Amino acid sequence: MTLHRVARVTNVPEDRGLEVQVQGSKILLLRAGEQLRAYQAECPHAGAPLADGAVCNGRLTCPWHKAQFRIEDGGLCEPPALDSLKRYPLEIRDGEIWVGDQPLSDAHTPPADDPRTFIIIGAGAAGTAAAAALREKGFGGRVLLIDREADAGYDRTALSKYVIAGEMPLQEVPPLRDEAFYREQRIERLQGEVASLDASNRTLRLIDGQSLTYDAALLATGGIPKLLTLPGADLPQVFVLRSRAHAQQILHSASAGQRVVIIGDSFIAMESASSLRQLGLDVTVLARHAVPFAKQFGETVGKAIRARHEANGVVFHTQGNAVQIEGTNKVEAVRLDNGQRLAADLVLVGIGVTPATAAFTGLAKEQDQSLRVDGAMRVADGLWAAGDIATFPLNNQYVRIEHWRLAQQQARIAAANMLGGDEHYLDVPFFWTWHFGKTYDYLGHAEGWDEVEFKGDPYDPPFIGLFGKNGVVSAALACEMDRAMAMLAERMKQPLPWEEAWRLIRDTP
């Protein structure tokens, strides 16, 4: 291997990385205490430039989706990345940094030396993250991944943001893991659906009659889109969006100039409104609320996002509820209870999901059909749950949060505890949403607040806003403020006083 001179030690800042080039490869230089480290410069999740991230408390936080890595060894701490950073050889000679052009070897497939069988039901964000974490943490036994869909888990967040906008071909939706990973890590994939679960005997039965026993199991079945129960809701042009198959159906039917009525103002509904408008359709949103996302983002940002949609031609209807989808063999209109009639060629329903727990009849369920877990994500002895189906303790209350990254965080905690650990959720929830070319990042979980303040204008990004209660930051919301949000993603794991938060934001370059 050849070493290449890339920078001087004094060039590497304290609070972030420095990107350099070695033989056409991008490499990130980081300070780890008195030492320097060299890692791949792009996040293994979606290729974000890690030099735009932030270093805090010994961790490097990705600027885009807030994956976190230990600066000491590049080890993965938080998803949505599922891999640690590749590390490169580094030497210091007379104050100058020399880096190798090939990453260090990182063979970490555990030996098959464990007789236990761990079953993961669901291969989406949570299930795939759990399978990867089990191998990462050294489990050498059998890992069986059961999923309704035939294909391996994929990045479902791309469907509403990019695929139905025509910006990303369906076949290019990124897999969460490639086929080589499953093969090399000896993770068995089985297409199937659970018919029943006997937690006391650690046995489950599939609808095809197979019976499987396990030593530990994770339930990660996600959500099922809520359907309309109106006359005409079974017409072929009435859609939901949760899977690649759903996206394919929408794209097959949708074309520029058509009229689509989107029922609901959920995140999926609003992202779909943005995407289908970009695809060239006339978009009407039949919204439950005059201000979208006001509960999560507050009135100011909710109004700004609605204004962005309206500036791009989306029409909002906030009076009246759908009572019928009109049409004989195809959709013609949506009729409301106030007598209005919204002409339509397609209808997209985005009114939320129901936890996919119907098969788990022997388990106690919450009113919304979710499963209550303890802080370790445990449902019962030998059984864990993560993601959209889990109601879990956060800030002294039980909540269910439908976030992609949160599902992966919970799954990694469950995996550690399936192996005998005692990990609990101590992180900060994070999600992002995409509307007409703008990404809005949200950190925290604020049920209510008594203080809100913005730097910048939500109507004209970039901006960042903090939501606080009793002088402590409850949540942060931003657009085009990646490094500040990366810093807050780590710092908000402990109570963050209001003034200190604004000081951090001001001091983040």
N, C-alpha and C positions, 0 to 999 in steps of 0.2 A: 504494500500500500504506500502511496505517495502522500506526503504532507505538504500543505500549501499555506503560504503566509496570507492571512486574510484581514488582520486589523491589529491595532495596538491595544493593550490591556486597558488603557485609559479611555478608549473609545466606547467601551461597554457601559451603559448606564446602570444605575442601581435598581430602578423601578420597572424596567421593561427589558426586552431583548433587543439585540442588534442583528439584523439580517445581513448575511454576506453570501457571496457566490463562490462555489468550488466546482470547477469543471461542469458548469451548467446547472448544478444542483443548488437549491436554496437551503441555507443552513442558518440556524438561529444560535447566537451566542448569548449565554445567560450567566449572571453571577449567582453562585450558590455559596453564600457566606464569603469566605476568603478564596474560594475556588471558582474556576470558570468551567462551564459545560457547553457542549455543542450538540444540538438536536436538529431534527428536521424542522423546517421553518413554516410548514403549512400544517394546519390541524388535520389529523387523520379522519375527522368526521366529514367535513365539506370543503376542506382546502383553504380555510381562512388564514390570512397572514398573521402568524402568532406574534410578530413584532408589533402589531397594533393592539395586542392584548395588554394585560397588566400583571405585575408581580406583587403579591401581597401574602404575608404569613407563610412564606415558603412555597407558594403555589403560583403557577402561571395559568391565567384564565384566558380562554379563547375570546376574541372580541365579538364573534358573531353569535354563537349559541351557548357560550359559557361552559364548555368542557373545561376541566381543570386537570393539571398535571403537576407532580412534585418536581421542583426545580433541581433537587438533589440527584435524581436518577431518571426523570422523565416519566415515572410511573403514572398510570391513569388514576385519578382521584374521583372525578365526576363525569358522567356522560353529558351530551350525547355521543361523544367519541367512545368507541369500544376498544381502542388500542392505545397502548402506551406510545410515547414518542420514540422514534429511532434515535439512537445516540451515536455520535461520531467521535473518533479519537481526537484528542486535543493536547497540544504541548505549548508551553510558554518558553520562549527563548529571548532573553534580553528585552523583556517588556513587549515582545511581539507574539501574536497568537498564530499558531500553525494548526491546521485542521486536516484530518484525513478525508479522502474522497469516497470512502466506502463506509457504511454504517457498521457498528459492532454487531456481532452475531447475537441473536435473541431467540434461541430455540427454547420454547417453554411448554411443549406438549407434555402433560404429566404421564408417567408410566401407567399402564392398565393394571394397577396393583390393589384395587379396591373392589370388593365384591358387591357393593351397594348399587342400587338402581335409583336414580333421581329422575322424576318425570316432571316436565314442564308442559302445561296445557295452555297453548296460545303461543304463536311465534311472531308476534308483533314487536313493538318497542320493548315492552317489559320482558317477554319470553326470551327474545334473542339476547338481550343484555344479561339476563340471568345465566343462560347457557355459556356465554362468553366468560362471565365472571367466575363460574364454577371451575372452568379449566384454568383461568388466570390465577385463581387462588389454590390450585394444586389438586383438585379432585380428579382422581384417576378412574372412578367407577363408570357405570353406564349412564349416559345422559340421553334421554328420549324426549324429543320435542314433538308435540302433537298439535296440529293446526287444521282449521277448517279449509284454508286455502291451499292449493296444490303447490304454489311457488314458495320459495323461502321468503322470510320477512323482508319488507322493503320500507322505504321512507315514505310513509303515508302522508306526511305533511306536504309533500310536493304536489299532491293531487289537486287540492283546492287553490294552491298558490300559483302553480306553473303549468300543470298538465292541461287542465280544461281552459287555460288561457291560450293554448297553442304554443307556449314557449318551450315546453319540454315534451318530446315524444314519449308516448307511454312506455315504450321499450327501454327508454333511458332513465326511468325512475330508479334511483340507486338502490341496490340491495343493501340490507343492513350488514350482511356478510356474504362473501362470494362462496361458490361451491367448494373451492379448495379449502376454505376454513373449516367447513363442516367435515370434510373428508379427513383433513390432517388432525383435527381435534376429536375425532371419533364421536361426533354428535349425530345421533340417528334422527332423521326426520320422518314423520309418519303423518300422512293426510288422514284425518278422521275427526270425529266429533264425539264428545263424551255424552253417553246416555245416562249414566248414574255414577255416583261416587259414594263409597263406603269408607268414611274417614277413620272409623274405629278399627277396621281391618286393613286399612291402607290398600284398598283395591278400587279400581275404576273399571267401568265397562263402556266400550265404544258402541255406537249405534250399529256397527257391522257385526256385533256379537263378541268381539275380542274382549278378553278380560286381562287386566294388567295389574301387577302388584308393585308397590314401591316402598322404598325406605324413607324417602322424603319427596314431597311434591309441591309445586308452585302453581297456583291458579292465576293465569294472566290472560283471560279470555276477552278482555276489553269490553266495548260497548256495541249495542245494536241500534242503528238509527230508528228513532221513533217515526212511525208511519201515520199518515192521515187516515181517518176512519170516516171519510166523507163520501157521498155519492160521486162516482167518477174517479176516485183516487186510484183505481186499478187500471186506468187508461195507460197505454204503453209509453206515453211521453211524460209520465209523472216519475220523477227520479229522487233518489237520495244519493249521498256521496260519502262512502266510507272505504271503498276498496278499489283496486285497479279495474275490476269488472264493472263497477258502477261508473267510473270515469270513462271507460270505453263506450258504455251505453250512451252517456251524455254526448261524447264527441261524435258518435255515429249519427245522433239525431240533430245535433246543433249545427247551425250554419249562419253566417253573417246575414243580418237583416231580419232574422226571426225574433219573435217576442217571447221572452221568458219571464215568468212571475216566480220570484223566490219567496217562499212562505217561511217566515222566521227571520230573526236578526242575530242569530248565534254567530260565533266566529267563523264556522264553516259557511254559513249562509252569506255573510258579508264578504269573506274572501272569494267565494264563488261569484258574487255579484261583480266584484272587481275583475275577476278572470273572464267571465262570460261577456262583460262589456268590452274587454280588450280583444276578445275573439270576434267582436263585431255585432253582437246581439243587442236588441233593445231590452233593457233590464228594468224591471219594476220589483221593488222589495216591499212585501206586505209585512210590515214590522210590528212587533208587539210594543215597542217603546219608541217614543218620539226621538230620543237620543240613544243611539246604539252604544253599548258598552259603558253606559253611565255608572252602572253598579260596580264595574271593575276599574274603569279609568277615570271616573268623575265626569261631570257635565262638560267641562271645558274641552277636554280631549275628545270626548264622544261627539260633541258638536263639530269639532274640527275634522274628524274622520268622516262624519256625514257630509260636511261641506266638500271634502275631497271627492267623495263619490258623486255628489250632485254636480260638481264642476266637470266631471267626466261623463255626465249624461245619465246617471242612475236616478230613477224616479222612486220616491218613497211614498208609501201609503201607510198611514198610522191610525186610520179610523176604519173600524170594521174587521170582522173575522170571516175567514173562508167558510162557506157552508156547502159548496158544491163545485166540482170540476166539471164544466160543461163540455159536451162533445159526445159523438156517437162512437166512432172508431178511433178518433184522435182528439187531442186536447184542442178546445176552441176558446175557452175563457175560464176565469175563476170568478164565481159569484160570491158576493159578501152578504153578511146578514143585514146590512143597511141598504140593500138593493143595488149597490154598485156592481158593475161587471167589468173585470179587467181582462181584456183580450190577451190571449196567450197561445203560443204554439208548443211551448214546453212549460213544465212546472218543476221546480226543484224545491224539495222540502228540507229545511234545516232547522228543526225544532228540538234538537238535542238527541241524546242517546239514553238507552236503558242498559244497565249493567247486564252482561251476558252470563247470568248465574242460574238460569232456569233448571239446568241439569243437576244442580247441587241441592237437591231437595232435603237432604239430611242436615244441612247447615243453617243456623239461625241467620236471618237476613234483616237488614234495615228496611225502613219503609220504602226506600227507592230501589230495593232489591240488591243493594250492595252488601258486601261482607265486612263486618267490623273486624279489624285486626288490632293487635296491640302495637306498641312502639317498635317491636322487632319484626312487624309485618306477619305475625303468626295468627292463623285462624283457629287452629287446633293442634294437638300433638302430631308432629310430623307433617303439618300442612301450613302453607303460607299463601298469601295473595298479594298482588301488586297491580298498580295501574288503575284504570277506570272503574274496576269492580271493588276497590278497597276504600273503606271509610277508616281513616287513621287519625291518631292524635297529633295535633299541631297547635302549639301555643295554648295548651290547656283546653282545647276543644276538639271534638271529632268532626272531621271534614272529609269530603270527597272532592278531589281536584282532577279535572280531565286535562292534564298537561303531558305532552309527549316526553319531555325530559324528566319530569317527576316520576313517570312510570318506570323509566330506566333506573333512576336513583333508588326507588323502592325495590326494584328487582335485584340490584346489586347488594342491598342490605339483606334481602331475603336469602340470596345465595350464600352470603357470609354466615348467616345464622343456620342455614341448612347444614353447614359444615361444622356447627358447634360454636359459632361465634355469639357475641352478644352486642350487635350493632343496632343503633336506633337512628331514626330520621332526625338529623340536627341541621339540615341544610336550609337553603332559601329557595322556594319554588321560583321557577323561571319559565316564561314562554314568550313566543314572538308571533306576531301576526303581520300579514303583508297586504297592502292596499295601494294599488296604482303606483307601483314602483317604490313605495316607502315601507320600511320595516319598523314596526313598533315593538320595543322590548319592554317586558314587564317583570320586575323582581319583587318577590314578597307575596303576601296574601292579606290584603287589607279589607276586612269586613266593614269597617267604618273608620273615619278619621276626623280629627278636629282641626287639622292644619294642612294646607296644601300650598305649594309654592313652585313657580316655574322659573327656569333660566332659559331664555329663548321663547319663541312664539309657537305654540302647538299648531297654528294655522300655516306656519311657514318654517318648517324644520331647517336646521337642527334645533332641538329643544330637549330639556330634561326636567322632570317634575318629581317632587318628593311628596309623599303622603305620610302624615305623622299623627301619632296619638300620644298625649301626655309627654310631649317633648322628645319622643323616640320615633325613628323612621319605621313605618310599617311596610311601605312599598315604594318602589321607584319605577318611573315610566319614562322612556326616552325614544327619540328617533334620531339616528345619525350621531350618537354620542357613545360609540362603542367602547372606548378605553375607560371612560368614567363608569359605565355600567359594569365592565369587567372588574374594576376595582371594587365596586359596591357588592358584586356577587360574592366575594370572599368576606368583605368586612361586615356585611349584614348578618353573618352567622352568629355574631354576638350583638347584644343591644347597641344600637348606633344612635347617639344623641344627635338631635337636629342640627345644631351648629357644627358639630364635627363632620357630619355628612356634607354640608355645603363647603366646608374647608377642604375636604378631600376632592370634591368636584372642582373647586377653583384651582387646586394644586396639581390636578391631573392634566398633563400636556396633551 
